[in-house]
Structure formats: structure tokens, C-alpha cells
Amino acid sequence: MKDRHAKLLQLIRFTNERGEHISGKILSEQLGVSTRTVRNDISYLNNHYLVDAHIYSNNRLGYRIEGKMQDFNSTVYFEFNQRAFFIIQLLIKSQEWKVNQDIADQLFVSAQTISSDLIKISESIGRQQLSLSLKTEAFCGIRFNGNEIDKRQLLASFVKKEFSTREELVHELSYLFSSYFTREEIESVIYNFDTVIAEFEVRMETEKWSSLLVSLLIQKQRIPNFSIPSNEIQVRSINKTSKEFVFASKLIQKISSPNEAEILPEIEFLALQLIGLNVFQTLYASNLPMAQDMGFEVKESLFTLGKRYGYDFLNDQKLVDGLENHLKRVICPLKHHIYTTNKYLTYIKSEYIQAYQMAIVFSKLISQKFAVPMVENEVGYIALHIEASLERLNDLSTKVALVSEYQDITVTLRKQKIEKNFPNIQIMGTYAKTEIHEIPENVSLVVSTFPLEMKFRHTMTVNTFLNADDLMRIKQNITFGIIQNRVDEHQFIYLNESSKESFLEQMVEHFNLQQYHKSILDRESLSSTDIGNDIALPHPLFSSEEEQSSIYIGINHAKLNWGERTVRLVFLLILSEKDELRYEYIYREIYQLMRNEFKIQQLMRTDSYDQFIDILN
């Protein structure tokens, strides 16, 4: 089952629990897909997955689930993630060589499918920076090499962690672990888990609970024959009176009975997961020597980040302290490839675009200093710290001037109405027709009661008494003009490629940007740059030395798989810290455009640069 389907069921069910319906538009925004995709997903779930429940649609109210949601149709290795889970299980079961055809026969698929899946699994190992390798040898087959913790982390990464009900979770886990546990044994582990949770009176989010449960089942499966060697845990002094250690100790002893020498690394491993997921909301500081240097390294990385983006981050003590405390807590789990969940990631990537790009750079610096992987979920949390700092340091309000033929009371009424409806607009002044030359240079929008044209400024004509249509047009024009001003015909191209990689290769070659190609791909490897609504914003990992930022636009004939979503419209950004135009304004304008689904569809149907610019305006 796709993660998107699970999220869709969650959103509908949670809304229904409040006695409300949820609209297709809200679902599409939350999932980062079109409303048509939402309808197709709901049709699939009704016809192929739900047994004792059904999703009903009301044209006026939206969607609602009716039924128990306790029974579900099984799919035989329908999704790659499920096949990958079974393949990894087979490979880590022993050190013996496995032949592709033997694996294929057990999973009822072709050997070619297994070969393709193994390539994807290898790519996942690389993305997660795990100490594992798939070793192949002629006439022998394939097998895993690597440490026990990373084998478990890889296996767990192919189990989805979001379920709409516990019954659905038990159904999925019974299917995945069918070779090892009965449904009753899985329910027994859940009972013991919930018992310890109740004893500690801790409230645990569903995704964290699911993640820990999957890890517990893998621990129970692996401990008898493949317990974690003590040398794989790089921290030997987790406080044995800490809630994390005591919780882990009680739980491990309930689900298994290894000897004392075997159990300590297993307890420490589970305790590290509790710390990484911040289950007890405690300010845990790792005892690793690297954590003792965290304050210095955070400040040095923030200095580098601020220099590149033009911000004095070191003067924001809240940011410095927040990042230092956060990284001290997660550094040891990250060192062991224990990753946190982040249910806000999709929202962060689409709403806080600039902060997320800065977080990518900051995370890369920290990763290099401490030799730890900084995965996408963690980057998202760092982005939240940076976004809060930007709001404290920044003034991104749109500067507006009001112009009328005469200064009278209606000007004051227009000013008050605009300020009431648009908190992010700053009225720089009101001007009569004869005072237009006095409008400040930083004004980007001029709202006039008569037709007016001004060089390098966007103007719009409104009624003397602003009506609803005027307010809507102001909303649409709060950000504007940067794309039009920064993209000429030579920075625009139509392509017909079949993959993200070939599309980017053609773009950089066509626009003579080969010197940025590797850095663009490095940025994509950290986190996909798709932002939803078929748009992507690829860019080099670090800013360029050009005098000003450049924007290049490419439209592909068909949708490309870009990451979590598909993409057709690409804004390739070559950003420069020397440019007086702040990065935020570029990101903000593209994001504003992204939210206009109708305009995006129009832009992707164009067949010329002039037509594209006309629709953009």
C-alpha cells in the first residue's frame, strides 16, 4: 500500500472523528497531488483495499468514511517497498549466497524484477548512508555485508509508519512478518508495548508508536541468532536511571529472554531510538566527544550560512541555543542511523521554501564536521529553527504605494482596507498624481485609481472604493514580476525527456551551465526539490559567484518522477549572494505561483516563450 494512500485515509478519518467532511482540495494540498489524483486514489482504496468500510463523496461537503475499517484486502507484493522488505529479510536471514531466480520464485515475480529491486535497494542504502553493501559474485549470487544495526535500519525503512487504524497496522505487520510471527504473537508484543507506555504515562504520537513497534518486532526476530554486537553501539554511558534506558530495559525483557551479555546492546539500541524520537521530551545530551564541540560547530556553521545568505544569524541567540540543544540530542542516534519522524515535512518543504534550502546547506556543513548523515526529516526540523529566526530577523513585507488623482478621505479608507486584509503588505505612503516621482525605490506594487504605467514597478488599477474583485487582484499580485524580469527567451526551453536525470542534463547543457551540474545533482541527492503541483526548483548546493541570480525555465512534454511527486515545470535557480535581490523574494514568487493550480496548468500547455509570459502576467 502506498504511503500516500495511508496518509489519505488518516486525513479523512481524523477529520471525520470531529464530525466533519474533508474536501478534495484540502486533501490535494496536504498530499501535494492534484484533485484528480485524490479521486483516483479514493477509487482504488474503495475497489481494492477497503473491505468493511467505504469512502463516500458529497459534492458540497467533501469525503467521509463509513464502516469499521477492521478488514483489508491483501496485495501480493504489490508495492516495491513490500517486495524490498521480503528481499532484505531473505538476504539477512543468513550469510549464505542467494540467487536472484530463487528469490524471484519465492516472491512469485520475475528475476528481472528482483534485479531492478536490488538496484533500488542499493540506492536506498546510499541515501541513508548505511554501512552496508550488496556483494555479488559470479556463479554464487548475492548477499549482504555490513553491521547488524544498519541491516535492521534498512529493513525497517521499507515498512510504512502511517496507518489510519491499529487494525490496519496489525494487518500489514502480520503480512510482512508472517514467516516469523503469528498475528497473536504480534498482538502480544503490542500489548507489552502499550503496558510499558501506560506505566510511564507517556503520550506517543501514532507515527512514533508505529516506528518503535516495527523496530521491536525486528529486534524480537533478530535477537535469538543475530543480537547486536557490543562494539556497534558507540555510546557506553547512557544513564541507566534515565527514562529512556529504564523504559527500553523493561520492554526488551518482556519481548525476549537473551542472556545478560546479549541484552545490554539491545537495550541501548532501543534507548537511542527513544532519544532520537524525543519520546520523553527530555533535553538529552550525548556523551560522545563530538557533542561537547556542538556549540562551537553550530556557531561556525551559522556564520558560514549567514555570510552566504546575508543574515547575521549569530546575533539570534534563540537560534544558536535551539540548534545546539536539538543537535546535542539527536547526534548520537544519527551516528547510529536512527532517524526521527517528521509529520510536518511536506508542509515545511512547500511553505518554508527558503528556510528549507538554508537548512540543507547548514545540514551539509554539520554532516561534514561530524561525519553523520543528516536525513530529510532532520533537515525539516532544522528548517523550522531557521524559519523562526528569519521571521525574527526579516522584513519580507511587500512594499506598496497608493496613488490617486487627489488626496482625500477615500485614500485613507483604501489604506485601512488593504492593511486589514493583507498583514504582509506595508503601505509606504499615499501619493497624488503630481507626487508619483516621490515614491520610494523599494516600492514594488503601485495601487492606483487611474491607469498608470511605471518602469520597473508593477501597477494595478482599482476602484475608488475597493470591492471584492479589487482585493482578489491585490492578493494575486502581492508577489510578481521577478520571473518575468529575470527570464528572457534564451533562458526558456521545452524538452521531451523520460527521467529527472536526463532532463537536468539537457537543461544545463542547453543553457551552458555544466559547471553547476554536479552541485545540482548533489543537492537532489540530499532531498528532492519537487514542491508540489508539478513544479520543481533544482539548484546548486551552494550559491554561485555570479553578479546576480538567474532563473532558467524548462517544461517537459510529460510528467517526470522527481521524488515523492511528479514534475513538468522546472525553475532551475542559479542563486548568487552578490545579488541585491534577496533569495526569499524569488522563492516566494514561485511558491505563490505554485498555489494557483489553474495558472500552472495553463503555463504547462503553452508552446512558446511569449505565450508563457503572457499567461504569467
N, C-alpha and C positions, 0 to 999 in steps of 0.2 A: 504494500500500500504506500502511495506517495506521501511524503511529509506534508505536501500542500493539502492533500485530502484530509489528513488528520487535523491540520490547523483549521480547515474549513468547518469540519464537524465541531471542533472545540468552540469556534466563534459563534456558530448557530446555537449550540446547546447552552453556552453561558448566557447568551442574550435571552434565550427562551426561559431560562431559570428566573429571570427578572420579570417574566410575563410579557416580554416584548418580541416583536419580529425583528429581523435584521435585513436591510436592503442589499440588493446585488451590488450597488455602487460602493457601499461601505465594505463589503466582502472583497471587492476587487481592489480597493485601496489598501486594505490590510494585508492582502496576499500578494500585491504587486503584479496582478494579472488583469486582463480585460474582463468586462462583464460577460462577454460571450464564453470565455474560458470558465468562469464561475458556473454558468448554466450547464456547460458540458460536463464539468466535474460533478455537479449535483445529479445529473442524469446518470453518470457512471456509477456513483455511490448507490443510487436507488436501484439500479438494474443489476449490479454485480457484487455489491458488498453488504448492504444492509439487509437483514433477514426479517427481524421483528420490529422494524421501525421504517419510517418513510419521511422524506423531506418534502413538505408541501410549499407551494408558491402562491402568494397573494399579490396580485398586480399592484395593489395600493400600499400594502404593509411590508411585503418582503417575504422572507423564508422562515419556516418553522418546522421543527422535528416533532413528529408524533410517534409514540411507541416506546418500547422498553430499552432498546439498544443493548441487549444482552447476548445476541446471537449474530454471527457474521459469517459470510462465505469465505472459505479459504481459497487462496490463489496459489497454484503450484509454481513456485519460483518465478512469480510474475515480474517482480521488480529486481533490478540489478542488486540493490542492497541486500535483498534476501538471499540471492544466489551467492553473493560475496561472503555473507555470514557463514553459509554452509561450506563454501570452498575453504575458508580460513579454518573453520572447525576441523575439517579433514586434514589440512596440512599441519596444524599444530598438535594434532592428536598423538603423533609420534614423530620420530626423526627419520622415518623411512621415506624413500622416494615415492612420489606419486606421478602416475602417467595421466596426461590430460584426458585421454579417452576413458580411463577408469573413473575419473571424477565426473566426466560427462554422462557416463552410463548411470551413475548413482543419482544424478540430478535430472536425468531424462531430457538432456539438451545435447546439442552437437559439440564436438571437440573444438570447433571454430568459435562457438560462443564462449567456451571456457577460456580459450586463448585470449579473446577480446576482454573478458572479465579480469584475467590476470594482469593485463596491461593497465586496466583502470585501478586495480588494487595496488599495483606498484606506484602509480601516480599518487594515490591516496597516502601511501607510506611517505612519499617525498613531501607532499603538502603538510603532513603532520610532523615531519622531521623526526620520524621514529628510527630507532637503531635496529632496523630490520632489513632483510634483503630476501628476495625470491631467487634462489640459486637453481639454475637449470644446467643439466648435463646430458650430453647425447647418450642415448640408449639407457638412461637411468630415469629421467623425468624431472620433477621439480620438488623442491622442499624449502621450508623457511629456515633462515638463520637469524638469530637475534636473541635479545633478552626476554625474560618471561613477562615483565610488566608491559613492555611495548606490544607483545603478542596479544595480551588481554585488551590493551587500549585500542588496538586496531580492530579486534573482534567487536568490541562494544561500540565503536564508531559507526558500524553498519546496522545498528538497531535504532530505530526511530524512538525518540523520547517523549513525543507528544501524543497523548491519547485522549479521546473525548470521554471515555468512561473507564473504570477499573476493569470491567468485564472485557472491554476491548483489549486492554493491556494483557490480561491473563490469556486471552485467546491467542494473541500474537506471540507471547513468550512460550506458551505451550507448543505452538507450532515450531518455533525456532529451536527450542531445547528438547524437542521430542525424543532425540536419541539418548538423552541423559536423565530427564526427569518426567514423571507423570504430572498431570495437572494438579493432583492432590499435593505432591511434593512442592510444587511452585507456590501453591496457596499456603502451605506450611511456612515457607520462607517469608512470604508476605505477612503472615500472622506474627511471626517472631520479630520482623522488622517493625511492624506497627506497635507491637508491645513495648519495644525499647523506646520508640518515639514517644509513646504515651508516658512512659516512666520519666523521661527527661522533659516532658511538657514542652516540646519544641514543635513549632508550626513549620511545615515544609511545603514549598511550592510543588505543584504536580510534576513539573519537568525535572526538578532536582530529585524528587522522590523516585521517579521512573529511572533516572540515570543511576542512582545508587542501587536500586533494585537489580538492574541489569548487571552492574558490577558484582553484586552479591552472588547472583546466580553463576556468573563466570568464576568467581572465587570458589564457590561450593563445588563446581565442576572440576576445577584445576588443582585444588589443594591436595587431594589424595596422592596424585602422581607427579604434579608439577608445581609444588609450592614455590613461592618467591625466594630466591637465594638472598641471604642477608646482605651480600655485597651490592645488590641492586638498589637498596634504599640508602640514599646519600645523607640522610639525617638520622642521627642516632640518639638525639636527646629531645624528642617530643615529650613535653611534660606529661608524665604518666598520671598526673592528677587532673589534667585538662579534660574538659567535657568531651572533646573530640576523641581522645585516647580511651577514656572510660567507656564511652558510647560504642566505639569500634570493638573494644575488648569483649564487652557483653554480647554484642551481635555476632562476632566471629565464633565465639564459643557456643552460641545457640545453633548455628547452622553447620558446624563441623566439629570434629574432635581430633585434630592433629596433636602431635607431641609439642611440648613447650618450645623446643628449638625452632619448630616449623611455624608456630603461631605468631611469634613476635613480628616478623616482617609483614605478615598478612594484616595484623592489627595496625601497624604503622602505615601500610599502604591505604587501608580504609580511612584512617585518621587524616591522612593527607588529602583524600578526596573530600572529606567533610570540611577541611580547612579551605580547599580550593573553591568549593561551592558556597562557602560562608554560611553554613547551616546554622551555626550558633551566634552569628553576628558579632563575633569577638575580634578584637584587634590583635590577631596572632602575628608575631614577628618571627621569621625563620631564624634558626641558629646558624645557618650557613654563613661562611665568611662574606660571601657576596652581598648578603642582606645588610651587613654592617656598613657597606660602602654606598648604600642605596641613596642616601640624602645627597651626597656629592654628585653621583652619577645622574640623578634626576635633575639637579640644577644645571649641570653641564649640558645635558640633552635639551633642556628647556632654553638655555642660552642659544644653542645652535638653531633650534626650531624658531625662536623669536627673531634671530638675525635673518633667517631665510624669509620669514613672512612679515617682518616689520612690526613685531609686537614685543613689548617689554614684559615677558611672562615672569621673569624673576621678581618683579615688583608685586606680583599677585601671590601673597603668602598662602592664601587658601588653596590655590592650585598646587603650589610646591608641596604643602603638607598633605593634601589629598592624594596626590600621585605617589608620594613617598610611602604613606601608610598603606595604600592599596597594593603597591608592588611588593612591599615587605611581606604582605600576607600571601600573595599568590606566587612569589618567585620559586619557592620550593616545590609546590605542586606542578608548576610549569616545567621545572627541571626534570620532573618525572613524567612529563607528558600527560599530566592530569589537567583537563581543561574544564572551565566553568561553562555553565549555560548562560544564554543571554536572550531572553524572550523579546527584548526591545531592538534587536539588531536591525531588522528590516526597517523599522521606523527611524532609527538613528542614521542609517545609510541614506535614506531618502529625505529626511527632514534637516539633518545637520551635516550637509554635504561637505562644507569647508572644514568643520571640526573633524570630520572623519578622515579627510585627506591629511590633515595635520597629525592626527593620531597614527596614521600609517607610518609617517616619517619618524615620529617620536618612538614608536614601537620598534622600528628597524634599528634605531640608534641603541635602544636598550637591549634588544636582542643581540646585537653585535658585541656590546660591552660585557654581557653576562653569559653569552653562548646558550641562550634559552630560546625556544620557539615562542613567538607571540602570535597566537592564532586569532582568527577573525572575531570571535566572541570577546576576547580580551581587548582587542583594538576598539571594539564598540564601547566598552566601559571607559577606556582612556578618553575616547571621543566625548563622552558625557562630561568628564572633568574639564576638558578643553573648551567645550561649548559654554559651560558655566563661566569660564574665565573670559571668553570672548564677549559674553553679554555684560560682564563687569567692565571690560576694557574698551568695548567697541561702541561706536555710534554708527549704526548701519541704516539710520532713518533715511527715507527718500526726501530730498530737499525740493520743496515746491514753492513756486511764486504764483500769486493770484493777480490777474490783470483785468481791469475793466476800463471802460471809456472814462468813467468818473468815479471818484471816491465817495461812496455813500453808505448808508446803513446796510444795503444788500451785500456789500463786500464782507462786513462783519458776520452776517448770517451765513454766507458761504464758508467763511473760515471756520466758524464754530461747527458747522455740519460736517465738514471734511475731518476736522480734528476728532470729533465724536466717533465717526465711522472708521477712521484709519489711524490707530495709535502710532503706527510706524512711519507716518508722514510728519515732517517738520515744516511748518509754514515759515518761510524765510522772510516774508513780507508781502504787503499788498501794494500794487502799483497802478497808477493811472496810465493812460495810453501814452502820455508825454514823458513818463518816467521809466520806460522799458529799459533804457540804457543803464539804469541803476541796479538792475537785477544782478545779484552776486554770481560769480563764476561757478560756484558749486551747486547751483540750482540745475536739476536735470529735467524737471517737468514744469511747464508753464500752463496754468489753467486760466483760460481767457473767456470772456463773454462775447468776444467777437473774433472772427477768423484772423489767425496770426501765424506767421512763419518766422522761425529764428534759426540761425545756423548753429549746429552742434547741440541744439536742445530740442526735446520733444515737446510739441504743443498740442493742446486739445481745446475744442470749443464746447462750452456748456451753457445751459440756460441760466438766466439771472437768478432764478430760484431753483436750486439743484433738485432734479427729480430722480426717481429710481434708476432710470436709464443712464443718467449722468454718473451716478455713484458706481454703477456697474462698470462703466467705461474707465473711470478713475482706477477702480480695483484692477482692471486688466492692464493698466498702464503704469502701475507703481514701479515695475522694473521693465526696461525696454532699451532698445537701441544699441546695446553693446554688440550683439551678434551682427546686426546689420552693419555697424561701423567697422567691425574688425574682420569681416569675411567678405572678400571680393570673389569674383568669378574664378580666379586662379586657385582659390582655397576651397573649392567645392567639387565633388565628384560623385558619380553614380557607379556602383560596382555590382557584380554578379558572382559573389564568392560563396563557398559552401561551408566555411568554418571561420571562427573568430581569428585564428592564427593567419590564415591566408588573407583575410580582409585587412588586418592590421599591416601585414607585409606589403600589400598593394598600396595602402594609403601612404605609408612612409616612403615607399619608392616613388610614387607619383608626385608627392609634394617635396621630394628631396630631403627627407628627414631621417635618413638612415642612421645618423649619429645618435638618435634617440631611441632606436628600435629596441635595443637590449633593455634599456631602462624602462620602457613602456611594458615589455613582457615581464620584467621583474616586478613591476607594480601589480600587474594582473595576477601573478603567482601568489601575492600576498592576500589579495581579496579582489574578487571580480568587481569591475567598475560599472556593471549594469545598475541602473537606478529605478527601473520600472517604466511601464508604458512604452516598451520597445526602444528605450534610449540607453546609451552607454556613454561614459565620459572617460575614455582612456587618456593617460598622460604619463610622462616620465616620473620616476620615483622622486626625483629632486628637481628643483627649479632650474631653469636654463640661465645662461649668461647673456641672452638676447636683451636688447634695449627695451622691448615691450612684449607683452604676452600675445600669443597668436592662437586663433581658433580655426580649425580645419573641419569641414563637414563632409561626411560620406553617407550615402543612402544605399543600402543593399537591396537587390531585387526581391529577395525572400528573407524570411526571418532566420537569424543565426542563433544557435545555442551559445550564450555568452557566459553563463554561470548558473545562477538559480533561475534566470528568466531568459526570454528570447529578446533579440535586438535587431532593429533595422536602421535606426537613425543614430549616427555616431558623431559626437563632438570630440575631436581629438584636440586636447589642450596642451599647448607648449607655454607654460607659465613662467614668468620672469619676475624676480623680486625687485628688479630695477624699475618696473613699470609703475607709474603713479596710480594706475587703476588697480584698486585692491582686488585680490582674488575673489573675495566674498561676493562682489557685485556680479562677476561672471557666473559663479555657481548659482547665485540667487536668481538671475535671469533665466538660466537654463531650467532650474527647478520650477520656476513659475510657469514656464512653457510646458514642462512635463505634466503639470496638473491639468492642462487644457487638452483632454483626450481628443476632442473633435478636431482641434487645430493640428495636433500631431498626425492624425490620420490624413488630413488634407496635405500636410507637408510631405508625407511619405508617398503620396500619389502624384507628386509633381514630376515633370520630366525636363525641367530646365532651371538654371540658377535664378533667372528673372522671376519665374513663376513662384519659386520657393520664397524669395524675398518679398514678393507682393503679398503672399499669404501670411508671412511672418509679421508683416506690418498691419 
